[in-house]
Amino acid sequence: MAGISNKIDRDSFSGKFAVIAATAGSAVGLGNIWRFPYVAGENGGGAFLFVYLIIILAIGIPVMMSEFVIGRAAQKNPYGAFKTLAPKKPWFLIGLMGVVAAFMILAFYTAVSGWTLEYIYQSASGNLIGKNHEQLTNMFDTFLTGSVRPVLWFMIFMSFTGLIVMSGIRDGIEKYTRFLMPMLFVILAVLCIRSVTLPGASKGIYFLFHPDFSKINSKVILEALGQAFFSMSIGMGTLITYGSYFPKNDNMASSAGFIALTDTLVAIIAGLAIFPAVFAFGGSPGSGEGLVFITLPGIFQQMPGGVIFSLLFFVLLAVAALTSTISVLEVIVAYFTEELGMTRKRATGTATILVSVLGVVTVLSWSSLGFLKLFNKNIFELLEFSTANVMLPIGGFFIVIFIGWFFGKKRTTAELSNEGELKVRYMPLYMFIVRFVAPVAIAMVFLYGLGFFNPSEKQAAKTDPTEVVDSVQENSLQAVLPEIQDDSLK
Ligand code: TRP
Protein backbone atom coordinates (compact mmCIF):
# COMPACT_ATOMS: atom_id res chain seq x y z
CA MET A 1 0.00 0.00 0.00
CA ALA A 2 1.22 3.42 -0.89
CA GLY A 3 1.44 6.32 1.51
CA ILE A 4 1.82 5.77 5.20
CA SER A 5 3.33 9.07 6.18
CA ASN A 6 0.49 11.26 4.95
CA LYS A 7 -2.12 9.83 7.29
CA ILE A 8 -1.05 12.28 9.95
CA ASP A 9 -2.55 15.69 9.20
CA ARG A 10 -1.75 16.25 5.55
CA ASP A 11 -0.57 19.79 4.89
CA SER A 12 -2.94 21.91 2.79
CA PHE A 13 -3.62 25.42 1.52
CA SER A 14 -5.51 27.55 4.01
CA GLY A 15 -8.23 28.83 1.68
CA LYS A 16 -9.32 30.20 -1.65
CA PHE A 17 -6.77 33.01 -1.92
CA ALA A 18 -3.91 30.65 -1.13
CA VAL A 19 -5.15 28.13 -3.70
CA ILE A 20 -5.34 30.83 -6.34
CA ALA A 21 -2.02 32.50 -5.48
CA ALA A 22 -0.06 29.24 -5.43
CA THR A 23 -1.65 27.69 -8.50
CA ALA A 24 -1.64 30.88 -10.53
CA GLY A 25 1.96 31.21 -9.35
CA SER A 26 2.72 27.85 -10.93
CA ALA A 27 0.99 28.73 -14.17
CA VAL A 28 2.39 32.23 -14.52
CA GLY A 29 6.06 31.99 -15.39
CA LEU A 30 8.67 32.27 -18.08
CA GLY A 31 6.06 30.68 -20.34
CA ASN A 32 3.89 33.80 -20.12
CA ILE A 33 6.43 36.59 -20.12
CA TRP A 34 9.11 35.17 -22.33
CA ARG A 35 7.55 32.44 -24.44
CA PHE A 36 4.05 33.77 -25.14
CA PRO A 37 5.11 37.09 -26.71
CA TYR A 38 7.55 35.51 -29.08
CA VAL A 39 5.36 32.55 -30.07
CA ALA A 40 2.50 34.99 -30.65
CA GLY A 41 4.94 37.17 -32.58
CA GLU A 42 5.86 34.30 -34.87
CA ASN A 43 2.31 33.15 -35.42
CA GLY A 44 0.47 36.23 -36.49
CA GLY A 45 -0.05 38.18 -33.26
CA GLY A 46 -3.79 38.81 -32.98
CA ALA A 47 -4.72 35.72 -34.97
CA PHE A 48 -2.70 33.58 -32.57
CA LEU A 49 -4.26 35.25 -29.56
CA PHE A 50 -7.76 34.57 -30.90
CA VAL A 51 -7.08 30.83 -31.33
CA TYR A 52 -5.24 30.67 -28.02
CA LEU A 53 -8.24 32.07 -26.13
CA ILE A 54 -10.60 29.50 -27.64
CA ILE A 55 -8.19 26.70 -26.72
CA ILE A 56 -7.82 27.88 -23.12
CA LEU A 57 -11.60 27.85 -22.73
CA ALA A 58 -12.37 24.65 -24.58
CA ILE A 59 -9.41 22.46 -23.64
CA GLY A 60 -7.11 24.11 -21.11
CA ILE A 61 -9.69 24.62 -18.37
CA PRO A 62 -11.17 21.09 -18.65
CA VAL A 63 -7.70 19.51 -18.48
CA MET A 64 -6.82 21.68 -15.50
CA MET A 65 -10.03 20.64 -13.75
CA SER A 66 -9.22 16.98 -14.44
CA GLU A 67 -5.86 17.30 -12.70
CA PHE A 68 -7.52 18.99 -9.73
CA VAL A 69 -10.10 16.19 -9.51
CA ILE A 70 -7.43 13.49 -9.54
CA GLY A 71 -5.29 15.25 -6.95
CA ARG A 72 -7.98 16.23 -4.50
CA ALA A 73 -9.85 12.92 -4.75
CA ALA A 74 -6.68 10.96 -3.99
CA GLN A 75 -4.84 13.37 -1.66
CA LYS A 76 -1.56 12.19 -3.09
CA ASN A 77 1.38 12.92 -5.36
CA PRO A 78 0.75 12.03 -9.04
CA TYR A 79 2.13 8.49 -8.75
CA GLY A 80 0.28 7.76 -5.51
CA ALA A 81 -2.86 9.41 -6.84
CA PHE A 82 -3.22 7.02 -9.77
CA LYS A 83 -2.32 4.07 -7.49
CA THR A 84 -5.06 5.12 -5.08
CA LEU A 85 -7.76 5.83 -7.66
CA ALA A 86 -6.93 2.89 -9.92
CA PRO A 87 -5.30 0.18 -7.80
CA LYS A 88 -3.52 -2.62 -9.65
CA LYS A 89 -3.88 -0.81 -12.97
CA PRO A 90 -1.03 0.65 -15.03
CA TRP A 91 -2.30 4.26 -14.74
CA PHE A 92 0.40 4.97 -12.12
CA LEU A 93 2.89 5.03 -15.00
CA ILE A 94 1.43 8.42 -15.97
CA GLY A 95 2.16 9.68 -12.48
CA LEU A 96 5.65 8.27 -12.61
CA MET A 97 6.28 9.96 -15.93
CA GLY A 98 5.18 13.21 -14.30
CA VAL A 99 7.77 12.81 -11.55
CA VAL A 100 10.48 12.14 -14.14
CA ALA A 101 9.29 15.12 -16.19
CA ALA A 102 9.55 17.27 -13.08
CA PHE A 103 13.31 16.56 -12.88
CA MET A 104 13.74 17.36 -16.54
CA ILE A 105 11.67 20.55 -16.55
CA LEU A 106 13.38 21.85 -13.42
CA ALA A 107 16.83 21.30 -14.92
CA PHE A 108 16.34 23.57 -17.93
CA TYR A 109 13.71 25.91 -16.48
CA THR A 110 15.87 26.73 -13.46
CA ALA A 111 18.78 27.31 -15.83
CA VAL A 112 16.80 30.07 -17.58
CA SER A 113 15.67 31.33 -14.17
CA GLY A 114 19.35 31.67 -13.29
CA TRP A 115 19.84 33.87 -16.37
CA THR A 116 17.24 36.25 -14.90
CA LEU A 117 19.39 36.60 -11.77
CA GLU A 118 22.43 37.45 -13.90
CA TYR A 119 20.37 40.14 -15.62
CA ILE A 120 19.10 41.53 -12.32
CA TYR A 121 22.74 41.83 -11.31
CA GLN A 122 23.76 43.38 -14.64
CA SER A 123 20.87 45.86 -14.53
CA ALA A 124 21.64 46.88 -10.96
CA SER A 125 25.33 47.34 -11.62
CA GLY A 126 24.61 49.47 -14.68
CA ASN A 127 26.37 47.15 -17.11
CA LEU A 128 23.52 47.14 -19.59
CA ILE A 129 23.82 50.89 -20.16
CA GLY A 130 25.37 52.26 -23.32
CA LYS A 131 25.63 48.95 -25.15
CA ASN A 132 24.51 48.49 -28.73
CA HIS A 133 22.78 45.39 -30.03
CA GLU A 134 26.01 43.64 -30.94
CA GLN A 135 27.54 44.28 -27.55
CA LEU A 136 24.40 43.03 -25.82
CA THR A 137 24.43 39.90 -27.97
CA ASN A 138 28.06 39.32 -27.08
CA MET A 139 27.31 39.86 -23.44
CA PHE A 140 24.55 37.26 -23.50
CA ASP A 141 26.71 34.77 -25.42
CA THR A 142 29.71 35.27 -23.19
CA PHE A 143 27.58 34.74 -20.12
CA LEU A 144 25.81 31.69 -21.53
CA THR A 145 28.99 29.98 -22.71
CA GLY A 146 30.87 30.62 -19.49
CA SER A 147 31.20 27.77 -17.02
CA VAL A 148 31.09 29.55 -13.68
CA ARG A 149 28.42 32.25 -13.60
CA PRO A 150 25.51 30.30 -15.15
CA VAL A 151 26.23 27.41 -12.78
CA LEU A 152 26.44 29.74 -9.81
CA TRP A 153 23.13 31.47 -10.62
CA PHE A 154 21.52 28.10 -11.23
CA MET A 155 22.61 26.90 -7.79
CA ILE A 156 21.37 30.08 -6.12
CA PHE A 157 17.98 29.86 -7.79
CA MET A 158 17.69 26.15 -7.02
CA SER A 159 18.53 26.86 -3.38
CA PHE A 160 15.77 29.49 -3.10
CA THR A 161 13.36 27.00 -4.61
CA GLY A 162 14.49 24.27 -2.21
CA LEU A 163 14.29 26.50 0.86
CA ILE A 164 10.70 27.51 0.15
CA VAL A 165 9.55 23.98 -0.61
CA MET A 166 11.31 22.65 2.48
CA SER A 167 9.07 24.79 4.70
CA GLY A 168 5.99 22.99 3.45
CA ILE A 169 2.72 23.99 1.86
CA ARG A 170 1.27 26.52 4.29
CA ASP A 171 4.52 27.84 5.79
CA GLY A 172 6.47 27.70 2.54
CA ILE A 173 4.68 27.74 -0.80
CA GLU A 174 1.58 29.57 0.45
CA LYS A 175 3.52 32.11 2.50
CA TYR A 176 5.72 33.15 -0.41
CA THR A 177 3.21 33.02 -3.27
CA ARG A 178 0.83 35.18 -1.19
CA PHE A 179 3.12 38.20 -1.51
CA LEU A 180 5.15 37.31 -4.61
CA MET A 181 2.09 37.11 -6.85
CA PRO A 182 0.66 40.55 -5.93
CA MET A 183 4.19 41.96 -6.31
CA LEU A 184 4.39 40.45 -9.77
CA PHE A 185 1.14 42.15 -10.76
CA VAL A 186 2.32 45.53 -9.56
CA ILE A 187 5.59 45.29 -11.50
CA LEU A 188 3.78 44.06 -14.58
CA ALA A 189 1.27 46.91 -14.39
CA VAL A 190 4.05 49.51 -14.08
CA LEU A 191 5.90 48.07 -17.08
CA CYS A 192 2.73 47.80 -19.11
CA ILE A 193 1.78 51.44 -18.46
CA ARG A 194 5.30 52.59 -19.31
CA SER A 195 5.27 50.61 -22.53
CA VAL A 196 1.84 51.56 -23.88
CA THR A 197 2.46 55.26 -23.23
CA LEU A 198 5.61 55.32 -25.35
CA PRO A 199 5.35 57.27 -28.59
CA GLY A 200 4.78 54.77 -31.37
CA ALA A 201 3.36 52.12 -29.06
CA SER A 202 0.17 51.74 -31.06
CA LYS A 203 1.88 49.50 -33.62
CA GLY A 204 2.58 46.96 -30.90
CA ILE A 205 -0.96 47.14 -29.57
CA TYR A 206 -2.33 46.72 -33.08
CA PHE A 207 -0.04 43.73 -33.68
CA LEU A 208 -1.28 41.94 -30.56
CA PHE A 209 -5.00 42.68 -30.83
CA HIS A 210 -5.80 42.87 -34.50
CA PRO A 211 -6.66 39.34 -35.64
CA ASP A 212 -5.92 38.75 -39.28
CA PHE A 213 -8.02 35.62 -39.72
CA SER A 214 -6.27 34.69 -42.95
CA LYS A 215 -3.20 33.92 -40.82
CA ILE A 216 -4.95 31.08 -38.97
CA ASN A 217 -3.75 27.72 -40.22
CA SER A 218 -3.06 24.32 -38.69
CA LYS A 219 0.39 25.37 -37.50
CA VAL A 220 -0.98 28.39 -35.65
CA ILE A 221 -3.68 26.27 -34.00
CA LEU A 222 -1.25 23.62 -32.86
CA GLU A 223 1.34 26.13 -31.65
CA ALA A 224 -1.41 27.74 -29.60
CA LEU A 225 -2.35 24.38 -28.09
CA GLY A 226 1.26 23.62 -27.14
CA GLN A 227 1.70 27.07 -25.61
CA ALA A 228 -1.54 26.63 -23.64
CA PHE A 229 -0.27 23.38 -22.10
CA PHE A 230 3.07 24.77 -21.07
CA SER A 231 1.65 28.03 -19.81
CA MET A 232 -1.09 26.43 -17.71
CA SER A 233 1.34 23.90 -16.13
CA ILE A 234 -0.82 21.01 -17.30
CA GLY A 235 0.12 17.51 -18.42
CA MET A 236 2.63 16.29 -15.85
CA GLY A 237 0.94 16.29 -12.48
CA THR A 238 2.00 19.65 -11.03
CA LEU A 239 -1.68 20.47 -10.72
CA ILE A 240 -2.51 16.96 -9.44
CA THR A 241 -0.04 17.68 -6.65
CA TYR A 242 -1.39 21.16 -5.92
CA GLY A 243 -4.95 19.86 -6.20
CA SER A 244 -4.15 17.38 -3.46
CA TYR A 245 -3.61 20.33 -1.10
CA PHE A 246 -6.89 22.11 -2.00
CA PRO A 247 -9.44 22.35 0.79
CA LYS A 248 -12.38 19.98 0.33
CA ASN A 249 -14.80 22.91 0.03
CA ASP A 250 -12.92 24.62 -2.80
CA ASN A 251 -14.97 25.16 -5.94
CA MET A 252 -12.42 23.68 -8.33
CA ALA A 253 -14.23 24.67 -11.52
CA SER A 254 -14.23 28.31 -10.48
CA SER A 255 -10.61 28.06 -9.30
CA ALA A 256 -9.61 26.60 -12.66
CA GLY A 257 -11.50 29.36 -14.45
CA PHE A 258 -9.92 32.08 -12.36
CA ILE A 259 -6.40 30.67 -12.69
CA ALA A 260 -6.80 30.28 -16.45
CA LEU A 261 -8.01 33.88 -16.63
CA THR A 262 -5.06 35.12 -14.58
CA ASP A 263 -2.58 33.13 -16.63
CA THR A 264 -4.04 34.46 -19.87
CA LEU A 265 -4.23 38.05 -18.63
CA VAL A 266 -0.59 37.95 -17.56
CA ALA A 267 0.42 36.66 -20.99
CA ILE A 268 -1.58 39.45 -22.65
CA ILE A 269 -0.26 42.14 -20.30
CA ALA A 270 3.27 40.83 -20.81
CA GLY A 271 2.61 41.16 -24.53
CA LEU A 272 1.37 44.70 -23.89
CA ALA A 273 4.50 45.48 -21.90
CA ILE A 274 6.82 44.04 -24.53
CA PHE A 275 5.40 44.62 -28.04
CA PRO A 276 4.77 48.37 -27.82
CA ALA A 277 8.28 48.88 -26.44
CA VAL A 278 9.73 46.67 -29.16
CA PHE A 279 7.87 48.51 -31.90
CA ALA A 280 8.48 51.95 -30.43
CA PHE A 281 12.23 51.36 -30.51
CA GLY A 282 12.38 49.37 -33.71
CA GLY A 283 13.10 45.89 -32.42
CA SER A 284 11.56 42.65 -33.57
CA PRO A 285 8.80 40.77 -31.71
CA GLY A 286 9.94 37.29 -32.75
CA SER A 287 13.43 37.18 -31.29
CA GLY A 288 13.07 34.11 -29.05
CA GLU A 289 15.52 33.98 -26.14
CA GLY A 290 17.08 37.12 -27.49
CA LEU A 291 13.85 39.10 -27.13
CA VAL A 292 14.09 39.16 -23.36
CA PHE A 293 17.83 39.03 -22.79
CA ILE A 294 19.14 40.99 -25.77
CA THR A 295 16.42 43.05 -27.44
CA LEU A 296 14.71 44.32 -24.29
CA PRO A 297 17.86 45.59 -22.55
CA GLY A 298 18.59 47.42 -25.79
CA ILE A 299 15.16 49.03 -25.55
CA PHE A 300 15.34 49.86 -21.85
CA GLN A 301 18.44 51.96 -22.28
CA GLN A 302 16.72 54.17 -24.84
CA MET A 303 13.94 54.86 -22.35
CA PRO A 304 14.00 57.52 -19.68
CA GLY A 305 14.50 55.70 -16.38
CA GLY A 306 15.51 52.60 -18.31
CA VAL A 307 17.75 51.25 -15.56
CA ILE A 308 14.82 51.08 -13.16
CA PHE A 309 12.54 49.46 -15.73
CA SER A 310 15.16 46.95 -16.70
CA LEU A 311 15.73 46.04 -13.06
CA LEU A 312 11.97 45.77 -12.48
CA PHE A 313 11.54 43.59 -15.54
CA PHE A 314 14.17 41.04 -14.54
CA VAL A 315 12.89 40.97 -10.96
CA LEU A 316 9.47 40.28 -12.46
CA LEU A 317 10.85 37.40 -14.52
CA ALA A 318 12.68 35.92 -11.53
CA VAL A 319 9.61 36.12 -9.30
CA ALA A 320 7.39 34.57 -11.96
CA ALA A 321 9.92 31.79 -12.48
CA LEU A 322 10.33 31.13 -8.75
CA THR A 323 6.61 30.56 -8.11
CA SER A 324 6.75 28.07 -11.00
CA THR A 325 9.92 26.19 -9.99
CA ILE A 326 8.58 25.59 -6.49
CA SER A 327 5.48 23.96 -7.97
CA VAL A 328 7.58 21.58 -10.04
CA LEU A 329 9.93 20.71 -7.16
CA GLU A 330 6.89 20.02 -4.96
CA VAL A 331 5.92 17.17 -7.33
CA ILE A 332 9.18 15.36 -6.58
CA VAL A 333 9.09 16.19 -2.86
CA ALA A 334 5.50 14.91 -2.49
CA TYR A 335 6.55 11.71 -4.25
CA PHE A 336 9.63 11.25 -2.04
CA THR A 337 7.75 11.87 1.21
CA GLU A 338 4.66 9.85 0.40
CA GLU A 339 6.11 6.97 -1.54
CA LEU A 340 9.63 6.63 -0.15
CA GLY A 341 8.74 7.65 3.40
CA MET A 342 11.28 10.50 3.63
CA THR A 343 10.77 13.52 5.85
CA ARG A 344 10.02 16.74 3.95
CA LYS A 345 13.42 18.13 4.85
CA ARG A 346 15.25 15.10 3.60
CA ALA A 347 13.05 14.76 0.51
CA THR A 348 13.65 18.40 -0.44
CA GLY A 349 17.39 18.12 0.15
CA THR A 350 17.65 14.94 -1.90
CA ALA A 351 15.49 16.29 -4.72
CA THR A 352 17.40 19.57 -4.83
CA ILE A 353 20.75 17.79 -5.05
CA LEU A 354 19.55 15.35 -7.73
CA VAL A 355 18.01 18.15 -9.79
CA SER A 356 21.18 20.21 -9.38
CA VAL A 357 23.32 17.44 -10.85
CA LEU A 358 21.12 17.27 -13.94
CA GLY A 359 20.83 21.06 -13.90
CA VAL A 360 24.58 21.68 -13.92
CA VAL A 361 24.97 19.26 -16.82
CA THR A 362 22.19 21.19 -18.56
CA VAL A 363 23.77 24.57 -17.88
CA LEU A 364 27.12 23.32 -19.19
CA SER A 365 25.46 22.10 -22.38
CA TRP A 366 25.93 25.69 -23.64
CA SER A 367 29.67 25.45 -23.02
CA SER A 368 31.97 22.53 -22.14
CA LEU A 369 29.31 19.85 -22.70
CA GLY A 370 28.10 21.40 -25.93
CA PHE A 371 29.50 18.48 -27.90
CA LEU A 372 26.86 16.14 -26.42
CA LYS A 373 24.17 16.31 -29.05
CA LEU A 374 21.30 14.25 -30.34
CA PHE A 375 19.20 15.25 -33.36
CA ASN A 376 21.37 18.36 -33.44
CA LYS A 377 20.09 19.45 -30.03
CA ASN A 378 22.19 19.93 -26.92
CA ILE A 379 21.08 18.62 -23.54
CA PHE A 380 19.18 21.79 -22.68
CA GLU A 381 17.23 21.65 -25.92
CA LEU A 382 16.62 17.92 -25.62
CA LEU A 383 15.11 18.36 -22.17
CA GLU A 384 12.94 21.26 -23.30
CA PHE A 385 11.81 19.39 -26.37
CA SER A 386 11.13 16.02 -24.75
CA THR A 387 9.14 17.50 -21.87
CA ALA A 388 7.11 20.23 -23.58
CA ASN A 389 6.52 18.47 -26.87
CA VAL A 390 6.41 14.82 -25.84
CA MET A 391 5.77 14.20 -22.15
CA LEU A 392 3.20 16.97 -21.51
CA PRO A 393 0.97 15.98 -24.42
CA ILE A 394 1.19 12.28 -23.52
CA GLY A 395 0.47 13.07 -19.87
CA GLY A 396 -2.41 15.41 -20.71
CA PHE A 397 -3.87 12.89 -23.13
CA PHE A 398 -3.98 10.12 -20.54
CA ILE A 399 -5.22 12.42 -17.79
CA VAL A 400 -8.36 13.32 -19.74
CA ILE A 401 -8.77 9.72 -20.92
CA PHE A 402 -8.50 8.63 -17.29
CA ILE A 403 -11.23 11.02 -16.15
CA GLY A 404 -13.46 10.54 -19.20
CA TRP A 405 -13.29 6.80 -19.61
CA PHE A 406 -12.03 5.30 -16.35
CA PHE A 407 -12.77 7.49 -13.33
CA GLY A 408 -16.14 8.22 -14.88
CA LYS A 409 -18.94 10.72 -14.62
CA LYS A 410 -20.25 9.71 -11.19
CA ARG A 411 -17.04 10.01 -9.20
CA THR A 412 -15.97 13.11 -11.14
CA THR A 413 -19.33 14.78 -10.46
CA ALA A 414 -19.02 13.96 -6.77
CA GLU A 415 -15.57 15.58 -6.64
CA LEU A 416 -16.39 18.67 -8.68
CA SER A 417 -19.65 19.28 -6.83
CA ASN A 418 -18.02 18.77 -3.41
CA GLU A 419 -20.29 15.79 -2.78
CA GLY A 420 -23.39 17.55 -4.05
CA GLU A 421 -22.81 20.94 -2.40
CA LEU A 422 -22.27 22.84 -5.64
CA LYS A 423 -24.28 22.98 -8.83
CA VAL A 424 -22.39 21.42 -11.74
CA ARG A 425 -24.57 22.14 -14.75
CA TYR A 426 -21.50 22.13 -16.96
CA MET A 427 -20.99 18.38 -16.46
CA PRO A 428 -22.38 17.11 -19.81
CA LEU A 429 -20.21 19.60 -21.70
CA TYR A 430 -17.20 18.86 -19.51
CA MET A 431 -17.53 15.10 -19.98
CA PHE A 432 -17.92 15.50 -23.73
CA ILE A 433 -14.71 17.52 -23.82
CA VAL A 434 -12.62 15.16 -21.70
CA ARG A 435 -13.91 12.13 -23.56
CA PHE A 436 -13.62 13.35 -27.14
CA VAL A 437 -12.52 16.90 -27.85
CA ALA A 438 -9.45 17.12 -25.62
CA PRO A 439 -7.94 13.69 -26.44
CA VAL A 440 -8.26 14.29 -30.18
CA ALA A 441 -6.84 17.80 -29.97
CA ILE A 442 -3.95 16.70 -27.76
CA ALA A 443 -3.14 13.79 -30.05
CA MET A 444 -2.83 16.35 -32.81
CA VAL A 445 -0.36 18.46 -30.83
CA PHE A 446 1.67 15.39 -30.15
CA LEU A 447 1.89 14.41 -33.79
CA TYR A 448 2.81 17.98 -34.61
CA GLY A 449 5.49 17.81 -31.91
CA LEU A 450 7.06 14.88 -33.72
CA GLY A 451 6.87 16.92 -36.92
CA PHE A 452 9.40 19.14 -35.16
CA PHE A 453 12.01 17.01 -36.87
CA ASN A 454 10.61 18.00 -40.20
CA PRO A 455 13.50 19.87 -41.85
CA SER A 456 11.19 22.04 -43.93
CA GLU A 457 10.14 23.89 -40.79
CA LYS A 458 12.28 26.71 -39.59
CA GLN A 459 12.73 25.22 -36.11
CA ALA A 460 14.93 22.47 -37.55
CA ALA A 461 18.27 23.18 -35.95
CA LYS A 462 18.19 25.49 -33.01
CA THR A 463 21.62 25.40 -31.49
CA ASP A 464 22.71 28.92 -30.81
CA PRO A 465 20.20 31.37 -29.35
CA THR A 466 21.52 34.15 -31.52
CA GLU A 467 20.79 32.05 -34.59
CA VAL A 468 17.19 31.94 -33.50
CA VAL A 469 17.09 35.69 -33.53
CA ASP A 470 18.24 35.73 -37.11
CA SER A 471 16.21 32.88 -38.48
CA VAL A 472 12.99 33.92 -36.81
CA GLN A 473 13.40 37.39 -38.08
CA GLU A 474 14.05 36.29 -41.63
CA ASN A 475 11.29 33.74 -41.77
CA SER A 476 8.34 35.33 -40.17
CA LEU A 477 8.84 38.94 -39.35
CA GLN A 478 9.75 40.18 -42.73
CA ALA A 479 6.54 38.64 -43.91
CA VAL A 480 4.46 39.96 -41.07
CA LEU A 481 5.84 43.44 -40.65
CA PRO A 482 8.35 44.39 -43.29
CA GLU A 483 8.54 47.99 -42.14
CA ILE A 484 9.60 47.16 -38.61
CA GLN A 485 12.92 45.56 -39.53
CA ASP A 486 15.68 46.86 -37.36
CA ASP A 487 19.11 47.30 -38.86
CA SER A 488 20.83 47.17 -35.53
CA LEU A 489 19.68 43.58 -35.11
CA LYS A 490 21.82 42.37 -37.96
N1 TRP B 1 3.56 27.20 -16.47
C1 TRP B 1 4.87 27.68 -16.16
C2 TRP B 1 5.22 28.81 -17.11
O1 TRP B 1 4.44 29.23 -17.89
C3 TRP B 1 5.91 26.61 -16.21
C4 TRP B 1 5.53 25.36 -15.50
C5 TRP B 1 5.38 25.20 -14.17
C6 TRP B 1 5.17 24.14 -16.10
N2 TRP B 1 4.97 23.92 -13.90
C7 TRP B 1 4.83 23.26 -15.05
C8 TRP B 1 5.11 23.72 -17.41
C9 TRP B 1 4.39 21.97 -15.35
C10 TRP B 1 4.69 22.45 -17.69
C11 TRP B 1 4.34 21.59 -16.66
O2 TRP B 1 6.31 29.31 -17.07
Residues whose N, C-alpha, C, O or C-beta is under 5 A from the ligand:
A	BS01	LIG	S26 A27 V28 G29 L30 G31 N32 F229 F230 S231 M232 S233 I234 M236 T238 S324 V328
